[in-house]
Amino acid sequence: QVQLVESGGGSVQVGGSLKVSCAASGYIYQNCGMGWYRQAPGKEREFIAYISRLGATTYANTVKGRFTISQDNEKKTVYLQMNSLETEDTAIYYCTADLNLNCARLWGQGTQVTVSS
């Protein structure tokens, strides 16, 4: 069974940086791409960033220029480097992986990121 395990969340002050990671494990024969979403209290889950198998990236306008998504294909891991963090970035961050047959989307369990002033 394929699983996604996130790590690296925590608390940071405004202007600080955090890096979250998400590792996929299990039988994976096709990785179409991986990404990140977040959900703040009282708000809907929103797209943050995506990286394709070949390394093409897409970002939400709210994080463009501050966040960087990257991957290690050998380790089946995706990273999200978050710089210049703002209080509005406080949320649970979820990773996604589009894997195997039909590039089916799998979701991680989420990791909390809290930015305080």
N, C-alpha and C positions, 0 to 999 in steps of 0.2 A: 504494500500500500504506500502510495506516495504521500509525503508530508512536507509541509513548509514550517520551518522554525525560525522565528524572528528573534533578534537580540539587539541590544545597544540603546534602547530607549532610556529615558531618565529625565532629570530636571536640569534646566540651564537658565541663566539670566538672559535678558534681552541683549541681542548683539552677539551672543555666544554661538557655539557650533556643537553639533552632535552628528554621529554617524550610526545609522541603523543598518543591520544586515539581515538577510533572509536566505537560509540554506534549504535546498530541496534534497530530499532523500527518498530512497526506494527505487523501484524499477522505472527508469526514465529512458526512453529510446528516442524521444523527440522533444526538444525545447523550442517552442516558437517565439517565446519572448517572456519577459518578466516585468513587473511594474509595482507601483505603490499607489495606494489610496489612503485617505484619512477621513476620520469622522470626529468632528468637534461636538461637545455637548449641545444637544438641542438642534443639531444641524444634520443635513443629509450627508451621506458618504460622498466624497468628491475625489476625482482623479487628480493625481499629482504628477506622475512621471511614468514613462514606459521605455524599455529598451528591447529591441528586437534581437533575434538570434545573431544577426550579423552586426549588431551594434548601433543601429539607427535609434536615435532618441527623440522623445516627445515630452514636452513639459506643459503643465498648466501655467497660464500667464501669472498667477499669483506667486509662483515660486521660481519662475524663469530668472536666471542670473544669480540666484541664491542657492539653489539646490542642484546637485549633480548626481545622476544615476549612472552606475557602472555595474559590470558583471565580471565574474570569473567563471567561464564556461566549464573549465575542468572541475571546479569545485561546486558547480551548479549553485552558485551564490550570487545574489544581487545586493547591491549596496545603495544607500542613499545618504550622500554627504549633505548636511544642512548647515549653511552658514548664515550669518546675519539674521538670526532667528528673532521672530516677533511674537508678542503675546498671542496674536491671531493664529500662530502655527500650533498652538496647544491642541492636541487631538490624540486619538488612538490611530496609529499608523499600521496599515495592513499591506502585506505584500501579496502579489498575485503571480501565478506562473501558468502559462498556457502550454500544456504538456501533452505528449503522446497522441493518441488517436483524436483527430479533429481539433487538435490544439485546445483541449478542454481546459477551462479555467479552474484553477485551484486557489483557495484563499488561505492565508495564514491566520493565526489566532489573534494577531494584533499586539502592538507594543505601545505603551503610553509615552508620549513626549509632552513635557510641561515646560512652558517658557514663562518666567516671572519677571516682573519689572522691579 
